[in-house]
Amino acid sequence: MRLNQIIDVTVTKVEPGYIKIDYEGKSATLQITELTWKPGKLESSDYVRVGQVIRVKVIAIADDQFSVSLREACLGGDPWNDPPKVGERYFAPVVNITDYGYFFEISYFCHALLLTENAINKYQLGDRVNVEVSSVKLSPNRVEVVLANEP
């Protein structure tokens, strides 16, 4: 096994916050944060089941211990390798609603926040809205949008 190698592992245990896996007799823990690039609350059982063989990427090796990532092995990779840019426009769906605003999926697992005070309507999940990126912060990964003016 090598760092950054893509390997097939078998799921041996699924818990709410982690997953136990086996690779050629060696066990490791797949942390819930390494399941997907999708933000928000995650349930391990929504992604894997005991006995399933999954493809993961080796992200750390120390002595006999290793760490893996399912999200790193997914097609599309890290959505933050090419983050959105201020001024870019999207016709995006609402994917989450909070007390302080609306989250839009503007690209592959990249969500952007429209603050409630910047919204002119009340939106529902699935509504598609023209938005424009107003702010991008790479640490932590955050994108804010405003409503896009019509061309």
C-alpha positions in Angstrom: 0.0 0.0 0.0 1.3 3.5 -0.9 0.2 7.0 -0.1 -2.4 8.3 -2.6 -3.1 4.8 -3.9 -6.7 3.9 -4.7 -7.6 0.6 -3.0 -10.6 -1.6 -2.6 -11.6 -2.3 1.1 -14.4 -4.2 2.8 -16.7 -2.5 5.2 -16.8 -4.5 8.5 -18.7 -2.1 10.8 -21.0 0.9 10.2 -21.5 3.3 13.1 -23.0 6.8 13.2 -19.6 8.7 13.3 -17.3 6.2 11.6 -16.9 3.1 9.5 -14.5 0.2 10.1 -12.8 -1.3 7.1 -10.5 -4.1 6.2 -7.7 -4.2 3.7 -5.8 -7.5 3.3 -6.2 -8.3 7.0 -5.4 -4.8 8.2 -8.2 -2.8 9.8 -8.7 1.0 9.8 -11.3 3.5 10.6 -12.9 5.6 7.8 -14.0 8.9 9.5 -17.4 10.2 8.6 -15.8 13.4 7.4 -14.0 11.4 4.7 -17.3 10.0 3.2 -18.3 12.8 0.8 -17.6 16.4 -0.1 -21.2 17.1 0.6 -21.6 19.5 3.5 -24.1 19.1 6.3 -25.1 16.3 8.6 -24.0 12.9 7.4 -25.2 9.4 8.3 -22.7 6.6 7.6 -25.5 4.1 6.7 -26.6 6.4 3.9 -23.3 5.7 2.1 -22.1 2.2 2.9 -23.3 -1.1 4.4 -21.4 -4.0 6.2 -19.9 -6.4 3.6 -19.7 -3.8 0.9 -16.5 -3.4 -1.0 -15.7 0.3 -1.6 -12.9 2.1 -3.4 -11.0 4.5 -1.2 -7.8 6.6 -1.4 -5.0 6.1 1.1 -4.4 9.5 2.7 -2.0 8.7 5.5 0.3 5.8 6.5 2.2 5.6 9.9 3.8 2.3 10.9 1.1 -0.4 10.6 -1.7 2.2 10.7 -3.3 3.8 7.7 -6.1 6.3 6.9 -8.4 6.4 3.9 -10.9 8.7 2.2 -13.9 7.7 0.2 -14.5 11.3 -0.9 -10.9 11.6 -2.2 -11.5 8.6 -4.4 -14.8 9.9 -5.9 -15.0 11.2 -9.4 -14.8 14.9 -9.5 -12.4 15.1 -6.6 -12.1 18.1 -4.3 -14.5 20.9 -5.5 -12.2 23.4 -3.8 -9.3 22.6 -6.3 -11.1 25.1 -8.6 -13.2 27.2 -6.4 -15.9 29.6 -7.6 -14.8 33.2 -8.4 -16.4 36.4 -7.3 -18.7 37.6 -10.1 -19.5 34.1 -11.5 -23.2 33.5 -12.0 -25.2 30.3 -11.5 -28.8 29.2 -12.0 -28.7 27.0 -8.8 -31.2 25.0 -6.7 -31.9 25.6 -3.1 -30.5 22.6 -1.2 -30.8 23.7 2.4 -32.8 26.4 4.3 -31.7 27.8 7.7 -32.8 30.7 9.9 -30.1 32.9 8.5 -30.3 32.0 4.8 -30.5 29.7 1.8 -27.8 27.3 0.6 -27.5 26.8 -3.2 -25.6 24.0 -4.8 -23.6 26.1 -7.3 -21.3 23.3 -8.5 -20.2 19.8 -7.6 -20.7 19.6 -3.8 -20.0 23.3 -3.4 -22.8 25.1 -1.6 -23.1 28.9 -1.4 -25.1 30.9 1.1 -27.6 33.7 0.3 -28.2 35.5 3.5 -31.9 36.0 4.4 -31.5 39.8 4.4 -30.3 39.6 0.7 -33.3 37.4 -0.4 -36.3 39.2 -1.9 -38.5 36.1 -1.8 -39.0 33.1 0.5 -37.6 30.1 -1.3 -38.3 26.4 -1.0 -36.0 23.4 -1.4 -35.5 22.8 -5.1 -36.3 26.3 -6.2 -33.8 27.4 -8.9 -32.5 31.0 -8.6 -30.0 33.2 -10.5 -27.3 34.0 -8.0 -23.9 35.7 -8.3 -20.8 34.9 -6.1 -20.1 37.9 -3.9 -17.5 36.4 -1.5 -15.1 33.4 -1.5 -13.1 32.3 1.6 -10.8 29.3 1.2 -10.1 28.8 4.9 -12.7 27.7 5.9 -14.3 26.9 2.5 -17.2 29.4 2.3 -19.0 31.0 -0.6 -21.6 33.7 -0.3 -23.9 34.8 -3.1 -26.4 37.6 -3.8 -29.2 37.6 -6.2 -28.0 38.1 -9.8 -29.2 41.1 -11.6 -30.9 40.2 -14.9 -28.7 40.9 -17.9 
